[in-house]
């Protein structure tokens, strides 16, 4: 029998991916979002206590996967109070309802944005190696509210015993980069494949991480934890590599993936001059049993064969946008949108 899972933010990028993928993995997803879409079952907000009460009265959930949030692209269009309402109050209400309902697990998708100022060492400084030991230094209201929501997750876990797992995902959006110099300097596919080296993950692999988290929580082997979720980097954490990433990132990559140059040369691509950080997801691999598929090495192989490097799920989800009216490259209004 399928396990019933509440997916919040089900009209967004990750939420819709979960709604598409979970049925084939033994789960029956119920989608909640403020925007109607083919992947949303219930239209409403996580900030409505009465709505959550009615949902938890009607359904007996095995797990909650909480992806609904105000994102970084909303920083310029929403107030700090809006962020607090959705990202902190909404998350708290959901945690309390889930704990009262005795769900098996609560999976909270956070963001590597929480690391903030720790992500950007000055030019001339070694690249930052970002794992779970790095202390977050959020630099905007999005990061601040996600860190606070993580703390509430831990509090509710310790007070109730409910298994809660936080997944800090790196970027996975399909939209163009928000930095003009990156958009103008690199082909879109080139830039995103480059990012798989140090700061990107395919949405199909995030779905895989969510499922692994539910499974580990269900068996009791992991009942609390925070995990970086990003495509495994080919680099190893050492002073020499981190300095070389600052001085000559292409040479650093050549040493660990020597075949990439030939493929890049054939398609007219190039790597970055400098890499300022590397996300290390090895703890998720080790403790959650996560097996990411969509790595940089795989992408290079696929590009070399003239085949699609993205997952079918990523293509199916497409560009969702973040606002009803476009406000920039991040916020093209397509299908779906902000998920609260």
C-alpha positions as CSV (number, residue, x, y, z in Angstrom):
1,X,0.0,0.0,0.0
2,X,1.3,3.5,-0.9
3,X,2.4,5.8,1.9
4,X,0.5,9.1,2.0
5,X,2.9,12.1,1.8
6,X,1.9,15.8,2.1
7,X,4.0,17.9,-0.4
8,X,3.8,21.6,0.3
9,X,4.8,24.0,-2.5
10,X,3.4,21.5,-5.0
11,X,3.1,24.0,-7.9
12,X,6.8,25.0,-7.6
13,X,9.9,23.4,-9.2
14,X,10.8,20.9,-6.5
15,X,7.2,20.4,-5.3
16,X,5.9,19.5,-8.8
17,X,8.9,17.2,-9.3
18,X,8.0,15.3,-6.1
19,X,4.4,15.1,-7.2
20,X,5.4,13.6,-10.6
21,X,8.0,11.2,-9.1
22,X,6.6,9.9,-5.8
23,X,3.8,7.6,-7.1
24,X,6.4,5.4,-9.0
25,X,8.4,5.2,-5.8
26,X,5.7,3.8,-3.5
27,X,4.2,7.0,-2.2
28,X,0.9,8.8,-2.7
29,X,1.5,12.5,-2.7
30,X,-1.1,15.2,-1.7
31,X,0.0,18.6,-3.0
32,X,-0.6,21.9,-1.2
33,X,0.1,25.3,-2.7
34,X,-1.4,28.8,-2.9
35,X,-1.4,28.4,-6.7
36,X,-3.6,25.9,-8.6
37,X,-1.8,23.6,-10.9
38,X,-2.0,20.1,-12.3
39,X,0.3,18.9,-9.4
40,X,-1.7,20.6,-6.6
41,X,-4.4,18.8,-4.8
42,X,-5.3,21.5,-2.3
43,X,-5.1,25.2,-2.9
44,X,-4.3,27.1,0.2
45,X,-1.5,28.5,2.4
46,X,0.6,26.8,5.1
47,X,0.1,30.0,7.2
48,X,-3.6,29.0,7.7
49,X,-3.9,27.0,10.9
50,X,-7.5,26.2,10.2
51,X,-6.7,24.8,6.7
52,X,-3.9,22.7,8.1
53,X,-6.2,21.4,10.8
54,X,-8.8,20.3,8.2
55,X,-6.1,18.7,6.0
56,X,-4.6,16.7,8.9
57,X,-8.1,15.7,10.0
58,X,-8.9,14.4,6.5
59,X,-5.6,12.6,5.8
60,X,-3.4,10.3,7.8
61,X,0.1,11.2,6.5
62,X,3.1,9.0,6.7
63,X,5.5,11.9,6.0
64,X,5.6,15.6,5.2
65,X,8.0,17.1,2.6
66,X,7.9,20.8,3.1
67,X,9.2,22.7,0.1
68,X,6.8,25.7,0.2
69,X,8.7,29.0,0.8
70,X,9.3,32.5,-0.2
71,X,12.6,32.3,-2.2
72,X,15.5,34.6,-2.9
73,X,13.8,36.1,-6.0
74,X,11.0,37.3,-3.7
75,X,13.4,39.5,-1.6
76,X,12.8,42.4,-3.9
77,X,9.1,42.1,-4.1
78,X,8.0,40.9,-0.6
79,X,8.4,42.4,2.9
80,X,10.4,40.9,5.7
81,X,7.1,40.3,7.5
82,X,6.0,38.2,4.5
83,X,9.1,36.1,4.7
84,X,8.6,35.6,8.5
85,X,5.0,34.7,8.0
86,X,5.6,32.1,5.3
87,X,9.1,30.7,6.1
88,X,9.0,30.7,9.9
89,X,5.3,30.9,11.1
90,X,4.1,28.6,8.3
91,X,6.8,26.1,8.9
92,X,6.1,26.1,12.7
93,X,2.4,25.5,12.1
94,X,3.1,22.7,9.8
95,X,5.6,21.1,12.3
96,X,3.1,21.4,15.1
97,X,0.3,19.7,13.1
98,X,2.7,17.0,11.9
99,X,3.9,16.2,15.4
100,X,0.4,16.1,16.8
101,X,-0.6,13.7,14.0
102,X,2.4,11.4,14.7
103,X,3.8,11.4,11.2
104,X,6.8,9.2,10.7
105,X,9.0,11.9,9.2
106,X,9.2,15.6,8.4
107,X,11.5,16.5,5.6
108,X,12.3,20.3,5.4
109,X,14.0,21.5,2.2
110,X,16.2,24.4,3.2
111,X,18.9,26.1,1.0
112,X,22.7,26.5,0.8
113,X,21.8,30.3,0.7
114,X,21.7,30.0,4.5
115,X,25.6,30.0,4.5
116,X,25.5,33.5,3.1
117,X,28.7,35.5,3.7
118,X,30.6,32.2,4.3
119,X,30.2,31.5,0.6
120,X,32.2,34.3,-0.9
121,X,35.8,34.6,0.1
122,X,37.6,37.6,-1.5
123,X,39.6,37.1,-4.7
124,X,43.0,36.0,-3.7
125,X,41.6,33.8,-0.9
126,X,41.2,30.0,-1.2
127,X,37.8,28.8,-2.2
128,X,35.4,28.0,0.7
129,X,34.7,24.3,1.4
130,X,31.1,24.2,2.5
131,X,29.8,21.3,4.5
132,X,27.6,20.9,7.5
133,X,30.3,22.1,9.9
134,X,30.3,25.6,8.4
135,X,28.3,28.1,10.5
136,X,25.6,29.9,8.5
137,X,26.1,33.7,8.0
138,X,22.9,34.7,6.2
139,X,23.0,37.9,4.3
140,X,19.3,38.5,3.4
141,X,15.9,37.9,4.9
142,X,15.5,34.7,2.9
143,X,18.6,33.2,4.5
144,X,17.7,34.5,7.9
145,X,14.2,32.9,7.9
146,X,15.5,29.6,6.5
147,X,18.0,29.4,9.3
148,X,15.4,30.2,11.9
149,X,13.0,27.6,10.4
150,X,15.8,25.0,10.7
151,X,16.2,25.9,14.4
152,X,12.4,25.5,14.9
153,X,12.7,22.1,13.1
154,X,15.3,21.0,15.7
155,X,13.3,22.4,18.6
156,X,10.2,20.5,17.6
157,X,12.2,17.3,17.0
158,X,13.7,17.5,20.5
159,X,10.4,18.4,22.2
160,X,8.3,15.7,20.4
161,X,10.7,13.1,19.1
162,X,9.3,13.4,15.6
163,X,12.0,12.6,13.0
164,X,12.9,15.8,11.2
165,X,15.6,16.0,8.5
166,X,16.8,19.2,6.9
167,X,18.1,19.2,3.3
168,X,20.0,22.3,2.3
169,X,19.8,22.1,-1.4
170,X,22.1,24.0,-3.8
171,X,20.6,25.7,-6.9
172,X,18.5,23.7,-9.2
173,X,16.3,26.3,-11.0
174,X,16.3,26.1,-14.8
175,X,16.0,29.9,-15.3
176,X,18.9,32.0,-16.6
177,X,21.5,33.1,-14.1
178,X,20.7,36.4,-12.2
179,X,24.3,37.7,-12.7
180,X,24.6,39.7,-16.0
181,X,28.3,38.8,-16.5
182,X,27.5,35.1,-16.2
183,X,24.5,35.3,-18.6
184,X,26.6,37.2,-21.2
185,X,29.8,35.3,-20.8
186,X,28.5,31.7,-21.0
187,X,26.0,29.7,-22.9
188,X,23.1,28.7,-20.5
189,X,23.8,25.0,-20.8
190,X,27.5,25.5,-20.4
191,X,27.1,27.6,-17.2
192,X,24.7,25.1,-15.6
193,X,27.0,22.1,-16.4
194,X,29.9,24.1,-14.9
195,X,27.9,24.6,-11.8
196,X,27.5,20.9,-11.3
197,X,31.2,20.9,-10.3
198,X,30.5,23.0,-7.2
199,X,27.0,24.5,-6.6
200,X,24.2,22.8,-8.6
201,X,22.0,19.7,-8.3
202,X,19.5,18.1,-10.6
203,X,15.9,18.1,-9.2
204,X,15.7,14.4,-9.8
205,X,18.6,13.9,-7.3
206,X,16.8,16.1,-4.8
207,X,13.7,13.9,-5.0
208,X,16.1,11.0,-4.4
209,X,17.5,12.7,-1.3
210,X,13.9,13.3,0.0
211,X,13.0,9.7,-0.4
212,X,16.2,8.5,1.2
213,X,15.5,10.8,4.2
214,X,12.0,9.4,4.6
215,X,13.4,5.9,4.4
216,X,16.1,6.5,7.0
217,X,13.6,8.2,9.3
218,X,11.2,5.4,8.9
219,X,13.7,2.8,9.9
220,X,14.9,5.0,12.8
221,X,18.6,5.2,11.7
222,X,18.4,9.0,11.2
223,X,15.8,11.0,13.3
224,X,17.5,14.4,13.1
225,X,20.1,16.0,10.9
226,X,21.1,18.7,8.5
227,X,22.5,17.8,5.1
228,X,24.0,19.6,2.1
229,X,22.4,18.3,-1.1
230,X,24.4,19.2,-4.2
231,X,25.9,17.2,-7.0
232,X,29.1,15.5,-5.7
233,X,32.1,17.6,-6.6
234,X,35.1,15.9,-8.3
235,X,37.4,18.0,-6.0
236,X,38.8,16.9,-2.7
237,X,39.1,19.3,0.3
238,X,42.7,20.3,0.5
239,X,44.5,23.7,0.7
240,X,46.3,23.2,-2.6
241,X,43.0,22.6,-4.5
242,X,41.1,25.4,-2.8
243,X,43.9,27.9,-3.6
244,X,44.0,26.7,-7.2
245,X,40.3,27.1,-7.6
246,X,40.8,30.8,-6.7
247,X,43.9,31.2,-9.0
248,X,43.1,28.9,-12.0
249,X,39.9,27.0,-11.7
250,X,40.2,25.4,-15.1
251,X,43.6,23.9,-14.2
252,X,42.1,22.6,-10.9
253,X,39.3,20.9,-12.9
254,X,41.8,19.5,-15.5
255,X,43.6,17.7,-12.8
256,X,40.5,15.7,-11.6
257,X,38.5,15.5,-14.9
258,X,41.1,15.5,-17.7
259,X,38.6,14.5,-20.4
260,X,36.4,17.6,-20.0
261,X,38.5,19.8,-22.2
262,X,38.1,17.8,-25.3
263,X,34.3,17.7,-25.0
264,X,34.2,21.4,-24.1
265,X,36.4,22.3,-27.1
266,X,34.1,20.4,-29.5
267,X,31.0,22.3,-28.4
268,X,32.6,25.7,-27.8
269,X,32.2,25.7,-24.1
270,X,34.6,26.9,-21.4
271,X,35.0,26.5,-17.7
272,X,35.1,29.3,-15.1
273,X,38.2,31.3,-14.3
274,X,37.5,31.2,-10.6
275,X,35.4,29.1,-8.2
276,X,34.7,30.7,-4.9
277,X,33.1,27.8,-3.1
278,X,32.5,24.0,-3.2
279,X,29.5,22.3,-1.7
280,X,30.3,19.0,-0.1
281,X,27.4,16.6,0.0
282,X,29.3,13.5,1.2
283,X,27.5,13.4,4.5
284,X,24.1,12.9,2.8
285,X,25.7,10.1,0.7
286,X,27.2,8.5,3.8
287,X,24.3,8.8,6.3
288,X,21.2,8.9,4.1
289,X,22.3,6.4,1.5
290,X,21.8,9.0,-1.1
291,X,23.0,8.0,-4.6
292,X,23.1,11.1,-6.8
293,X,23.1,10.3,-10.6
294,X,23.5,13.7,-12.3
295,X,27.1,14.6,-11.7
296,X,29.4,16.8,-13.7
297,X,31.3,13.8,-15.1
298,X,28.0,12.3,-16.3
299,X,27.0,15.6,-17.9
300,X,30.3,15.8,-19.8
301,X,29.9,12.3,-21.1
302,X,26.3,13.0,-22.3
303,X,27.3,16.3,-23.9
304,X,30.2,14.5,-25.6
305,X,27.7,12.0,-27.1
306,X,25.3,14.8,-28.2
307,X,22.7,13.7,-25.6
308,X,20.6,15.5,-23.0
309,X,22.5,16.0,-19.8
310,X,19.5,16.9,-17.6
311,X,17.1,14.4,-16.1
312,X,13.8,13.7,-17.7
313,X,12.2,15.0,-14.6
314,X,14.0,18.3,-14.8
315,X,12.8,18.8,-18.4
316,X,9.2,17.8,-17.4
317,X,9.1,20.3,-14.6
318,X,10.4,23.1,-16.8
319,X,10.6,26.8,-15.9
320,X,8.0,27.7,-13.3
321,X,8.8,31.3,-12.5
322,X,8.4,33.0,-9.1
323,X,5.9,35.8,-9.7
324,X,2.6,36.3,-11.4
325,X,4.2,39.2,-13.3
326,X,7.8,38.9,-14.5
327,X,10.4,41.0,-12.6
328,X,13.6,39.7,-14.0
329,X,15.4,36.6,-15.2
330,X,14.7,34.6,-12.0
331,X,11.0,35.5,-12.2
332,X,9.7,34.7,-15.6
333,X,6.0,33.9,-15.2
334,X,5.5,30.5,-16.8
335,X,3.6,27.7,-15.1
336,X,3.4,27.5,-11.4
337,X,5.1,30.1,-9.2
338,X,5.7,31.1,-5.6
339,X,4.7,28.4,-3.1
340,X,3.3,29.3,0.2
